Amino acid sequence: MSNSTSLPLSAETTDAPSEPALRAGNAERSLSILVPLLTVVVLILLWQLLVVGAGIPQYILPSPLAVAKALVSDWGILSPALWVTTEITFISLALALIGGVGFAIFLVQSRWIELAFYPLAVILQVTPIVAIAPLILIYAPTREAALLICGFLVAFFPILSNMVQGLKSVDHNLLNLFDLYGASRWQTLLHLKLPAAQPYFMTGLRIGGGLSLIASVVAEFAAGSGGPNSGLAFRLLEAQYRQNMPRLFAALLLLSALGVAIFALTSFISWLSLHRWHESSLKREN
């Protein structure tokens, strides 16, 4: 007769991370934030020392302090332009998402459909937006519509190509299983192909977010028109013509901040969608 007794299960399971592991994880996250911030601060300090030490005039290279002052004093001019650029970027990205996903679903329905229409999308992608922006500005009904079309065209193809690749990368064993159980084409699309293509869609979203901003700025450079509905690109040109370098650098700073914010937002959406199940977002123990 065995004298061994079964021990009750502890409230703390072995799956829970230990306190040293939690501390190590918090330290790693803190370092991942502090190291880039310290790098930026050091570069700004070196920039300031270079301008002051070398006596570089402000109309050639403004100091970070001059850029900060311009950002505050010209905020009434730059903030509406920032809003216009942000609005055009996000609307064009939303249109590219709708069009890219919808067209990708249409293409994968038949190999003949893909052979007929996919080359047209490739032609639109490889044609430089700088070359066709003047034509779009001529034929578009309004300037805002032209900017939206330019942003849409540039962001459309990365989303389309990633979605097509994702929809075609579904495990054939799972497709055979759905066929075995008599699933319809739409059931297979909704419950198998679209979830399997989600990581590819998130990649296209991150790429398209940055490209839509770039296309909006390039299109506004090509438009070259001012007014109350002008974006940051026109404010850049205006500051260049007036030799107002602090304002020019302030507008560049806002554009860079907008690009970083878009990348952070799309990366967060990707992590939120994938971190519970996909290998690209799961944290490994080794």
ChimeraX commands (.cxc) that place a marker at each C-alpha (Angstrom):
marker #1 position 0.00,0.00,0.00 radius 0.5
marker #1 position 1.55,3.31,-1.04 radius 0.5
marker #1 position 2.13,6.00,1.58 radius 0.5
marker #1 position 2.30,8.77,-1.01 radius 0.5
marker #1 position -0.36,11.45,-0.74 radius 0.5
marker #1 position -1.49,13.72,-3.49 radius 0.5
marker #1 position -0.59,17.35,-2.95 radius 0.5
marker #1 position -3.27,19.99,-3.54 radius 0.5
marker #1 position -2.77,22.20,-6.50 radius 0.5
marker #1 position -1.40,25.62,-5.64 radius 0.5
marker #1 position -3.35,28.73,-6.53 radius 0.5
marker #1 position -0.32,29.94,-8.41 radius 0.5
marker #1 position 0.15,27.69,-11.41 radius 0.5
marker #1 position 3.47,27.02,-12.99 radius 0.5
marker #1 position 2.29,28.90,-16.07 radius 0.5
marker #1 position 2.35,32.22,-14.24 radius 0.5
marker #1 position 5.54,34.18,-14.85 radius 0.5
marker #1 position 7.88,34.48,-11.89 radius 0.5
marker #1 position 8.75,37.78,-10.28 radius 0.5
marker #1 position 12.30,37.88,-11.73 radius 0.5
marker #1 position 10.87,37.22,-15.18 radius 0.5
marker #1 position 8.38,40.06,-14.75 radius 0.5
marker #1 position 11.14,42.41,-13.63 radius 0.5
marker #1 position 13.29,41.39,-16.59 radius 0.5
marker #1 position 10.38,41.97,-18.98 radius 0.5
marker #1 position 9.65,45.40,-17.52 radius 0.5
marker #1 position 13.33,46.33,-17.74 radius 0.5
marker #1 position 13.47,45.21,-21.36 radius 0.5
marker #1 position 10.39,47.28,-22.25 radius 0.5
marker #1 position 11.80,50.32,-20.45 radius 0.5
marker #1 position 15.09,50.01,-22.30 radius 0.5
marker #1 position 13.31,49.65,-25.64 radius 0.5
marker #1 position 11.73,53.06,-24.97 radius 0.5
marker #1 position 14.62,54.83,-23.28 radius 0.5
marker #1 position 17.35,53.90,-25.77 radius 0.5
marker #1 position 15.65,55.48,-28.83 radius 0.5
marker #1 position 14.67,58.55,-26.78 radius 0.5
marker #1 position 18.22,59.02,-25.52 radius 0.5
marker #1 position 19.54,58.63,-29.06 radius 0.5
marker #1 position 17.20,61.37,-30.31 radius 0.5
marker #1 position 18.11,63.66,-27.40 radius 0.5
marker #1 position 21.85,63.18,-28.05 radius 0.5
marker #1 position 21.41,63.95,-31.76 radius 0.5
marker #1 position 19.43,67.10,-30.96 radius 0.5
marker #1 position 22.13,68.24,-28.53 radius 0.5
marker #1 position 24.82,67.63,-31.15 radius 0.5
marker #1 position 22.76,69.58,-33.68 radius 0.5
marker #1 position 22.45,72.50,-31.26 radius 0.5
marker #1 position 26.17,72.47,-30.46 radius 0.5
marker #1 position 27.07,72.33,-34.15 radius 0.5
marker #1 position 24.92,75.35,-35.05 radius 0.5
marker #1 position 26.06,77.41,-32.07 radius 0.5
marker #1 position 29.71,76.37,-32.17 radius 0.5
marker #1 position 30.14,76.84,-35.91 radius 0.5
marker #1 position 28.08,80.02,-36.00 radius 0.5
marker #1 position 25.82,78.74,-38.79 radius 0.5
marker #1 position 23.21,81.36,-39.79 radius 0.5
marker #1 position 19.57,80.50,-39.12 radius 0.5
marker #1 position 18.65,80.91,-42.80 radius 0.5
marker #1 position 21.04,78.05,-43.65 radius 0.5
marker #1 position 20.53,75.66,-40.73 radius 0.5
marker #1 position 18.31,76.65,-37.82 radius 0.5
marker #1 position 19.05,75.38,-34.34 radius 0.5
marker #1 position 16.62,73.05,-32.55 radius 0.5
marker #1 position 15.63,75.94,-30.26 radius 0.5
marker #1 position 14.77,78.08,-33.29 radius 0.5
marker #1 position 12.70,75.24,-34.74 radius 0.5
marker #1 position 10.86,74.82,-31.43 radius 0.5
marker #1 position 10.14,78.57,-31.29 radius 0.5
marker #1 position 8.84,78.49,-34.88 radius 0.5
marker #1 position 6.66,75.51,-34.04 radius 0.5
marker #1 position 5.06,77.49,-31.20 radius 0.5
marker #1 position 4.82,80.88,-32.93 radius 0.5
marker #1 position 3.56,79.45,-36.27 radius 0.5
marker #1 position 1.23,76.87,-34.74 radius 0.5
marker #1 position -1.78,78.80,-36.00 radius 0.5
marker #1 position -0.51,78.30,-39.57 radius 0.5
marker #1 position 0.92,74.80,-39.23 radius 0.5
marker #1 position -1.86,73.11,-37.24 radius 0.5
marker #1 position -4.61,73.54,-39.90 radius 0.5
marker #1 position -2.15,72.29,-42.53 radius 0.5
marker #1 position -1.34,69.29,-40.33 radius 0.5
marker #1 position -5.04,68.49,-40.03 radius 0.5
marker #1 position -5.54,68.72,-43.82 radius 0.5
marker #1 position -2.62,66.37,-44.50 radius 0.5
marker #1 position -3.80,63.94,-41.81 radius 0.5
marker #1 position -7.34,63.93,-43.18 radius 0.5
marker #1 position -6.22,63.29,-46.76 radius 0.5
marker #1 position -3.84,60.53,-45.64 radius 0.5
marker #1 position -6.38,58.61,-43.59 radius 0.5
marker #1 position -9.21,58.96,-46.11 radius 0.5
marker #1 position -6.98,57.76,-48.95 radius 0.5
marker #1 position -5.75,54.88,-46.76 radius 0.5
marker #1 position -9.33,53.90,-45.91 radius 0.5
marker #1 position -10.27,53.93,-49.61 radius 0.5
marker #1 position -7.18,51.86,-50.41 radius 0.5
marker #1 position -8.11,49.33,-47.72 radius 0.5
marker #1 position -11.64,48.95,-49.05 radius 0.5
marker #1 position -10.55,48.82,-52.67 radius 0.5
marker #1 position -7.53,46.58,-52.08 radius 0.5
marker #1 position -9.39,43.99,-50.02 radius 0.5
marker #1 position -12.42,44.00,-52.31 radius 0.5
marker #1 position -10.35,43.71,-55.49 radius 0.5
marker #1 position -8.19,40.96,-53.95 radius 0.5
marker #1 position -11.31,38.92,-53.14 radius 0.5
marker #1 position -12.48,39.45,-56.71 radius 0.5
marker #1 position -9.13,38.35,-58.19 radius 0.5
marker #1 position -8.84,35.08,-56.27 radius 0.5
marker #1 position -12.24,33.86,-57.41 radius 0.5
marker #1 position -10.76,32.62,-60.69 radius 0.5
marker #1 position -7.32,32.24,-62.21 radius 0.5
marker #1 position -8.61,33.80,-65.44 radius 0.5
marker #1 position -9.86,36.86,-63.57 radius 0.5
marker #1 position -6.44,37.25,-61.93 radius 0.5
marker #1 position -4.64,36.88,-65.26 radius 0.5
marker #1 position -6.90,39.50,-66.83 radius 0.5
marker #1 position -6.91,42.21,-64.17 radius 0.5
marker #1 position -3.82,41.82,-61.99 radius 0.5
marker #1 position -1.42,43.19,-64.67 radius 0.5
marker #1 position -3.49,46.39,-64.78 radius 0.5
marker #1 position -2.89,46.91,-61.07 radius 0.5
marker #1 position 0.82,46.26,-61.59 radius 0.5
marker #1 position 0.94,48.91,-64.33 radius 0.5
marker #1 position -0.66,51.45,-62.00 radius 0.5
marker #1 position 1.83,50.58,-59.27 radius 0.5
marker #1 position 5.02,50.81,-61.34 radius 0.5
marker #1 position 4.03,54.14,-62.92 radius 0.5
marker #1 position 5.62,56.87,-60.76 radius 0.5
marker #1 position 3.03,58.97,-58.96 radius 0.5
marker #1 position 5.10,62.08,-59.72 radius 0.5
marker #1 position 4.56,61.44,-63.43 radius 0.5
marker #1 position 0.80,60.96,-63.29 radius 0.5
marker #1 position 0.00,63.50,-60.55 radius 0.5
marker #1 position -0.21,66.41,-63.03 radius 0.5
marker #1 position -2.70,64.44,-65.15 radius 0.5
marker #1 position -4.77,63.60,-62.09 radius 0.5
marker #1 position -4.77,67.27,-61.10 radius 0.5
marker #1 position -6.06,68.18,-64.58 radius 0.5
marker #1 position -8.84,65.59,-64.79 radius 0.5
marker #1 position -9.95,65.42,-61.15 radius 0.5
marker #1 position -13.00,67.59,-60.35 radius 0.5
marker #1 position -11.36,69.24,-57.33 radius 0.5
marker #1 position -7.89,69.58,-55.85 radius 0.5
marker #1 position -8.89,67.54,-52.79 radius 0.5
marker #1 position -10.17,64.73,-55.02 radius 0.5
marker #1 position -6.85,64.70,-56.89 radius 0.5
marker #1 position -4.90,64.39,-53.64 radius 0.5
marker #1 position -7.16,61.54,-52.52 radius 0.5
marker #1 position -6.71,59.73,-55.84 radius 0.5
marker #1 position -2.92,60.01,-55.59 radius 0.5
marker #1 position -2.89,58.70,-52.03 radius 0.5
marker #1 position -5.27,55.89,-52.98 radius 0.5
marker #1 position -3.22,54.74,-55.97 radius 0.5
marker #1 position 0.04,54.51,-54.03 radius 0.5
marker #1 position -1.42,52.71,-51.01 radius 0.5
marker #1 position -3.73,50.45,-53.03 radius 0.5
marker #1 position -1.23,48.04,-54.56 radius 0.5
marker #1 position 0.65,46.95,-51.37 radius 0.5
marker #1 position -2.66,46.15,-49.74 radius 0.5
marker #1 position -3.90,44.35,-52.85 radius 0.5
marker #1 position -0.75,42.28,-53.37 radius 0.5
marker #1 position -0.54,41.26,-49.70 radius 0.5
marker #1 position -4.20,40.31,-49.58 radius 0.5
marker #1 position -3.95,38.26,-52.79 radius 0.5
marker #1 position -0.92,36.45,-51.40 radius 0.5
marker #1 position -2.70,35.83,-48.10 radius 0.5
marker #1 position -5.88,34.53,-49.70 radius 0.5
marker #1 position -3.83,32.16,-51.88 radius 0.5
marker #1 position -1.66,30.91,-48.98 radius 0.5
marker #1 position -4.38,29.00,-47.13 radius 0.5
marker #1 position -3.47,25.46,-46.11 radius 0.5
marker #1 position -4.79,23.09,-48.80 radius 0.5
marker #1 position -5.66,20.50,-46.17 radius 0.5
marker #1 position -8.03,22.99,-44.55 radius 0.5
marker #1 position -9.53,23.82,-47.94 radius 0.5
marker #1 position -10.12,20.12,-48.56 radius 0.5
marker #1 position -11.72,19.82,-45.12 radius 0.5
marker #1 position -14.13,22.67,-45.88 radius 0.5
marker #1 position -14.97,21.01,-49.20 radius 0.5
marker #1 position -15.50,17.69,-47.44 radius 0.5
marker #1 position -18.08,19.26,-45.11 radius 0.5
marker #1 position -19.86,20.96,-48.00 radius 0.5
marker #1 position -18.98,24.56,-47.15 radius 0.5
marker #1 position -20.02,27.12,-49.72 radius 0.5
marker #1 position -17.57,29.45,-51.41 radius 0.5
marker #1 position -18.63,32.36,-49.18 radius 0.5
marker #1 position -18.41,30.25,-46.03 radius 0.5
marker #1 position -14.88,29.22,-46.99 radius 0.5
marker #1 position -13.99,32.85,-47.66 radius 0.5
marker #1 position -15.43,34.22,-44.41 radius 0.5
marker #1 position -14.36,31.45,-42.03 radius 0.5
marker #1 position -11.07,30.29,-43.55 radius 0.5
marker #1 position -9.48,32.48,-46.20 radius 0.5
marker #1 position -10.02,35.91,-44.63 radius 0.5
marker #1 position -8.78,34.87,-41.15 radius 0.5
marker #1 position -5.76,33.14,-42.72 radius 0.5
marker #1 position -4.97,36.28,-44.74 radius 0.5
marker #1 position -5.12,38.56,-41.71 radius 0.5
marker #1 position -1.32,38.69,-41.12 radius 0.5
marker #1 position -0.79,39.60,-44.78 radius 0.5
marker #1 position -3.46,42.28,-44.52 radius 0.5
marker #1 position -1.75,43.80,-41.49 radius 0.5
marker #1 position 1.53,43.95,-43.39 radius 0.5
marker #1 position -0.19,45.75,-46.24 radius 0.5
marker #1 position -1.82,48.11,-43.75 radius 0.5
marker #1 position 1.52,49.14,-42.24 radius 0.5
marker #1 position 3.08,49.66,-45.67 radius 0.5
marker #1 position 0.05,51.46,-47.08 radius 0.5
marker #1 position -0.16,53.85,-44.12 radius 0.5
marker #1 position 3.29,55.27,-44.79 radius 0.5
marker #1 position 2.85,55.30,-48.56 radius 0.5
marker #1 position -0.46,57.17,-48.38 radius 0.5
marker #1 position 1.26,59.97,-46.44 radius 0.5
marker #1 position 4.11,60.10,-48.95 radius 0.5
marker #1 position 1.67,60.20,-51.88 radius 0.5
marker #1 position -0.38,62.97,-50.27 radius 0.5
marker #1 position 2.73,65.12,-49.83 radius 0.5
marker #1 position 4.01,64.43,-53.36 radius 0.5
marker #1 position 0.61,65.23,-54.87 radius 0.5
marker #1 position 0.44,68.50,-52.99 radius 0.5
marker #1 position 3.94,69.38,-54.20 radius 0.5
marker #1 position 2.69,68.80,-57.73 radius 0.5
marker #1 position -0.46,70.84,-57.09 radius 0.5
marker #1 position 1.48,73.77,-55.64 radius 0.5
marker #1 position -1.67,75.71,-54.76 radius 0.5
marker #1 position -2.22,77.52,-51.51 radius 0.5
marker #1 position -5.28,78.63,-49.62 radius 0.5
marker #1 position -6.95,77.68,-46.34 radius 0.5
marker #1 position -7.17,74.01,-47.34 radius 0.5
marker #1 position -3.44,73.61,-47.95 radius 0.5
marker #1 position -1.49,70.86,-46.23 radius 0.5
marker #1 position 1.97,70.71,-44.79 radius 0.5
marker #1 position 3.58,70.17,-48.19 radius 0.5
marker #1 position 2.48,73.62,-49.36 radius 0.5
marker #1 position 3.71,75.14,-46.08 radius 0.5
marker #1 position 7.08,73.56,-46.81 radius 0.5
marker #1 position 7.19,75.18,-50.24 radius 0.5
marker #1 position 6.02,78.49,-48.83 radius 0.5
marker #1 position 8.70,78.47,-46.15 radius 0.5
marker #1 position 11.33,77.59,-48.76 radius 0.5
marker #1 position 10.32,80.48,-51.03 radius 0.5
marker #1 position 10.42,82.89,-48.08 radius 0.5
marker #1 position 13.69,81.50,-46.75 radius 0.5
marker #1 position 11.94,80.85,-43.44 radius 0.5
marker #1 position 14.06,77.85,-42.50 radius 0.5
marker #1 position 12.81,77.47,-38.89 radius 0.5
marker #1 position 9.21,77.14,-40.15 radius 0.5
marker #1 position 10.37,74.72,-42.87 radius 0.5
marker #1 position 12.05,72.49,-40.30 radius 0.5
marker #1 position 8.99,72.76,-38.03 radius 0.5
marker #1 position 6.76,71.55,-40.88 radius 0.5
marker #1 position 9.21,68.71,-41.55 radius 0.5
marker #1 position 9.08,67.79,-37.88 radius 0.5
marker #1 position 5.29,67.63,-37.97 radius 0.5
marker #1 position 5.36,65.46,-41.10 radius 0.5
marker #1 position 7.84,63.09,-39.47 radius 0.5
marker #1 position 5.74,62.96,-36.29 radius 0.5
marker #1 position 2.64,62.19,-38.37 radius 0.5
marker #1 position 4.47,59.37,-40.16 radius 0.5
marker #1 position 5.68,57.90,-36.87 radius 0.5
marker #1 position 2.16,58.16,-35.42 radius 0.5
marker #1 position 0.68,56.35,-38.43 radius 0.5
marker #1 position 3.28,53.60,-38.18 radius 0.5
marker #1 position 2.70,53.25,-34.43 radius 0.5
marker #1 position -1.08,53.12,-34.92 radius 0.5
marker #1 position -0.94,50.51,-37.67 radius 0.5
marker #1 position 1.62,48.46,-35.73 radius 0.5
marker #1 position -0.62,48.55,-32.65 radius 0.5
marker #1 position -3.62,47.44,-34.70 radius 0.5
marker #1 position -1.52,44.60,-36.12 radius 0.5
marker #1 position -0.34,43.54,-32.66 radius 0.5
marker #1 position -3.87,43.77,-31.29 radius 0.5
marker #1 position -5.14,41.46,-34.03 radius 0.5
marker #1 position -2.30,38.91,-34.04 radius 0.5
marker #1 position -0.64,38.79,-30.62 radius 0.5
marker #1 position -2.87,36.01,-29.27 radius 0.5
marker #1 position -2.42,33.49,-32.06 radius 0.5
marker #1 position 0.09,34.33,-34.79 radius 0.5
marker #1 position 3.76,33.39,-34.63 radius 0.5
marker #1 position 4.93,36.82,-35.76 radius 0.5
marker #1 position 3.51,38.46,-32.63 radius 0.5
marker #1 position 3.84,35.71,-30.01 radius 0.5
marker #1 position 6.57,36.24,-27.44 radius 0.5
marker #1 position 8.94,33.30,-27.29 radius 0.5
marker #1 position 10.52,32.03,-24.13 radius 0.5
marker #1 position 13.88,31.24,-25.75 radius 0.5
marker link #1:1,2 radius 0.2
marker link #1:2,3 radius 0.2
marker link #1:3,4 radius 0.2
marker link #1:4,5 radius 0.2
marker link #1:5,6 radius 0.2
marker link #1:6,7 radius 0.2
marker link #1:7,8 radius 0.2
marker link #1:8,9 radius 0.2
marker link #1:9,10 radius 0.2
marker link #1:10,11 radius 0.2
marker link #1:11,12 radius 0.2
marker link #1:12,13 radius 0.2
marker link #1:13,14 radius 0.2
marker link #1:14,15 radius 0.2
marker link #1:15,16 radius 0.2
marker link #1:16,17 radius 0.2
marker link #1:17,18 radius 0.2
marker link #1:18,19 radius 0.2
marker link #1:19,20 radius 0.2
marker link #1:20,21 radius 0.2
marker link #1:21,22 radius 0.2
marker link #1:22,23 radius 0.2
marker link #1:23,24 radius 0.2
marker link #1:24,25 radius 0.2
marker link #1:25,26 radius 0.2
marker link #1:26,27 radius 0.2
marker link #1:27,28 radius 0.2
marker link #1:28,29 radius 0.2
marker link #1:29,30 radius 0.2
marker link #1:30,31 radius 0.2
marker link #1:31,32 radius 0.2
marker link #1:32,33 radius 0.2
marker link #1:33,34 radius 0.2
marker link #1:34,35 radius 0.2
marker link #1:35,36 radius 0.2
marker link #1:36,37 radius 0.2
marker link #1:37,38 radius 0.2
marker link #1:38,39 radius 0.2
marker link #1:39,40 radius 0.2
marker link #1:40,41 radius 0.2
marker link #1:41,42 radius 0.2
marker link #1:42,43 radius 0.2
marker link #1:43,44 radius 0.2
marker link #1:44,45 radius 0.2
marker link #1:45,46 radius 0.2
marker link #1:46,47 radius 0.2
marker link #1:47,48 radius 0.2
marker link #1:48,49 radius 0.2
marker link #1:49,50 radius 0.2
marker link #1:50,51 radius 0.2
marker link #1:51,52 radius 0.2
marker link #1:52,53 radius 0.2
marker link #1:53,54 radius 0.2
marker link #1:54,55 radius 0.2
marker link #1:55,56 radius 0.2
marker link #1:56,57 radius 0.2
marker link #1:57,58 radius 0.2
marker link #1:58,59 radius 0.2
marker link #1:59,60 radius 0.2
marker link #1:60,61 radius 0.2
marker link #1:61,62 radius 0.2
marker link #1:62,63 radius 0.2
marker link #1:63,64 radius 0.2
marker link #1:64,65 radius 0.2
marker link #1:65,66 radius 0.2
marker link #1:66,67 radius 0.2
marker link #1:67,68 radius 0.2
marker link #1:68,69 radius 0.2
marker link #1:69,70 radius 0.2
marker link #1:70,71 radius 0.2
marker link #1:71,72 radius 0.2
marker link #1:72,73 radius 0.2
marker link #1:73,74 radius 0.2
marker link #1:74,75 radius 0.2
marker link #1:75,76 radius 0.2
marker link #1:76,77 radius 0.2
marker link #1:77,78 radius 0.2
marker link #1:78,79 radius 0.2
marker link #1:79,80 radius 0.2
marker link #1:80,81 radius 0.2
marker link #1:81,82 radius 0.2
marker link #1:82,83 radius 0.2
marker link #1:83,84 radius 0.2
marker link #1:84,85 radius 0.2
marker link #1:85,86 radius 0.2
marker link #1:86,87 radius 0.2
marker link #1:87,88 radius 0.2
marker link #1:88,89 radius 0.2
marker link #1:89,90 radius 0.2
marker link #1:90,91 radius 0.2
marker link #1:91,92 radius 0.2
marker link #1:92,93 radius 0.2
marker link #1:93,94 radius 0.2
marker link #1:94,95 radius 0.2
marker link #1:95,96 radius 0.2
marker link #1:96,97 radius 0.2
marker link #1:97,98 radius 0.2
marker link #1:98,99 radius 0.2
marker link #1:99,100 radius 0.2
marker link #1:100,101 radius 0.2
marker link #1:101,102 radius 0.2
marker link #1:102,103 radius 0.2
marker link #1:103,104 radius 0.2
marker link #1:104,105 radius 0.2
marker link #1:105,106 radius 0.2
marker link #1:106,107 radius 0.2
marker link #1:107,108 radius 0.2
marker link #1:108,109 radius 0.2
marker link #1:109,110 radius 0.2
marker link #1:110,111 radius 0.2
marker link #1:111,112 radius 0.2
marker link #1:112,113 radius 0.2
marker link #1:113,114 radius 0.2
marker link #1:114,115 radius 0.2
marker link #1:115,116 radius 0.2
marker link #1:116,117 radius 0.2
marker link #1:117,118 radius 0.2
marker link #1:118,119 radius 0.2
marker link #1:119,120 radius 0.2
marker link #1:120,121 radius 0.2
marker link #1:121,122 radius 0.2
marker link #1:122,123 radius 0.2
marker link #1:123,124 radius 0.2
marker link #1:124,125 radius 0.2
marker link #1:125,126 radius 0.2
marker link #1:126,127 radius 0.2
marker link #1:127,128 radius 0.2
marker link #1:128,129 radius 0.2
marker link #1:129,130 radius 0.2
marker link #1:130,131 radius 0.2
marker link #1:131,132 radius 0.2
marker link #1:132,133 radius 0.2
marker link #1:133,134 radius 0.2
marker link #1:134,135 radius 0.2
marker link #1:135,136 radius 0.2
marker link #1:136,137 radius 0.2
marker link #1:137,138 radius 0.2
marker link #1:138,139 radius 0.2
marker link #1:139,140 radius 0.2
marker link #1:140,141 radius 0.2
marker link #1:141,142 radius 0.2
marker link #1:142,143 radius 0.2
marker link #1:143,144 radius 0.2
marker link #1:144,145 radius 0.2
marker link #1:145,146 radius 0.2
marker link #1:146,147 radius 0.2
marker link #1:147,148 radius 0.2
marker link #1:148,149 radius 0.2
marker link #1:149,150 radius 0.2
marker link #1:150,151 radius 0.2
marker link #1:151,152 radius 0.2
marker link #1:152,153 radius 0.2
marker link #1:153,154 radius 0.2
marker link #1:154,155 radius 0.2
marker link #1:155,156 radius 0.2
marker link #1:156,157 radius 0.2
marker link #1:157,158 radius 0.2
marker link #1:158,159 radius 0.2
marker link #1:159,160 radius 0.2
marker link #1:160,161 radius 0.2
marker link #1:161,162 radius 0.2
marker link #1:162,163 radius 0.2
marker link #1:163,164 radius 0.2
marker link #1:164,165 radius 0.2
marker link #1:165,166 radius 0.2
marker link #1:166,167 radius 0.2
marker link #1:167,168 radius 0.2
marker link #1:168,169 radius 0.2
marker link #1:169,170 radius 0.2
marker link #1:170,171 radius 0.2
marker link #1:171,172 radius 0.2
marker link #1:172,173 radius 0.2
marker link #1:173,174 radius 0.2
marker link #1:174,175 radius 0.2
marker link #1:175,176 radius 0.2
marker link #1:176,177 radius 0.2
marker link #1:177,178 radius 0.2
marker link #1:178,179 radius 0.2
marker link #1:179,180 radius 0.2
marker link #1:180,181 radius 0.2
marker link #1:181,182 radius 0.2
marker link #1:182,183 radius 0.2
marker link #1:183,184 radius 0.2
marker link #1:184,185 radius 0.2
marker link #1:185,186 radius 0.2
marker link #1:186,187 radius 0.2
marker link #1:187,188 radius 0.2
marker link #1:188,189 radius 0.2
marker link #1:189,190 radius 0.2
marker link #1:190,191 radius 0.2
marker link #1:191,192 radius 0.2
marker link #1:192,193 radius 0.2
marker link #1:193,194 radius 0.2
marker link #1:194,195 radius 0.2
marker link #1:195,196 radius 0.2
marker link #1:196,197 radius 0.2
marker link #1:197,198 radius 0.2
marker link #1:198,199 radius 0.2
marker link #1:199,200 radius 0.2
marker link #1:200,201 radius 0.2
marker link #1:201,202 radius 0.2
marker link #1:202,203 radius 0.2
marker link #1:203,204 radius 0.2
marker link #1:204,205 radius 0.2
marker link #1:205,206 radius 0.2
marker link #1:206,207 radius 0.2
marker link #1:207,208 radius 0.2
marker link #1:208,209 radius 0.2
marker link #1:209,210 radius 0.2
marker link #1:210,211 radius 0.2
marker link #1:211,212 radius 0.2
marker link #1:212,213 radius 0.2
marker link #1:213,214 radius 0.2
marker link #1:214,215 radius 0.2
marker link #1:215,216 radius 0.2
marker link #1:216,217 radius 0.2
marker link #1:217,218 radius 0.2
marker link #1:218,219 radius 0.2
marker link #1:219,220 radius 0.2
marker link #1:220,221 radius 0.2
marker link #1:221,222 radius 0.2
marker link #1:222,223 radius 0.2
marker link #1:223,224 radius 0.2
marker link #1:224,225 radius 0.2
marker link #1:225,226 radius 0.2
marker link #1:226,227 radius 0.2
marker link #1:227,228 radius 0.2
marker link #1:228,229 radius 0.2
marker link #1:229,230 radius 0.2
marker link #1:230,231 radius 0.2
marker link #1:231,232 radius 0.2
marker link #1:232,233 radius 0.2
marker link #1:233,234 radius 0.2
marker link #1:234,235 radius 0.2
marker link #1:235,236 radius 0.2
marker link #1:236,237 radius 0.2
marker link #1:237,238 radius 0.2
marker link #1:238,239 radius 0.2
marker link #1:239,240 radius 0.2
marker link #1:240,241 radius 0.2
marker link #1:241,242 radius 0.2
marker link #1:242,243 radius 0.2
marker link #1:243,244 radius 0.2
marker link #1:244,245 radius 0.2
marker link #1:245,246 radius 0.2
marker link #1:246,247 radius 0.2
marker link #1:247,248 radius 0.2
marker link #1:248,249 radius 0.2
marker link #1:249,250 radius 0.2
marker link #1:250,251 radius 0.2
marker link #1:251,252 radius 0.2
marker link #1:252,253 radius 0.2
marker link #1:253,254 radius 0.2
marker link #1:254,255 radius 0.2
marker link #1:255,256 radius 0.2
marker link #1:256,257 radius 0.2
marker link #1:257,258 radius 0.2
marker link #1:258,259 radius 0.2
marker link #1:259,260 radius 0.2
marker link #1:260,261 radius 0.2
marker link #1:261,262 radius 0.2
marker link #1:262,263 radius 0.2
marker link #1:263,264 radius 0.2
marker link #1:264,265 radius 0.2
marker link #1:265,266 radius 0.2
marker link #1:266,267 radius 0.2
marker link #1:267,268 radius 0.2
marker link #1:268,269 radius 0.2
marker link #1:269,270 radius 0.2
marker link #1:270,271 radius 0.2
marker link #1:271,272 radius 0.2
marker link #1:272,273 radius 0.2
marker link #1:273,274 radius 0.2
marker link #1:274,275 radius 0.2
marker link #1:275,276 radius 0.2
marker link #1:276,277 radius 0.2
marker link #1:277,278 radius 0.2
marker link #1:278,279 radius 0.2
marker link #1:279,280 radius 0.2
marker link #1:280,281 radius 0.2
marker link #1:281,282 radius 0.2
marker link #1:282,283 radius 0.2
marker link #1:283,284 radius 0.2
marker link #1:284,285 radius 0.2
marker link #1:285,286 radius 0.2
view
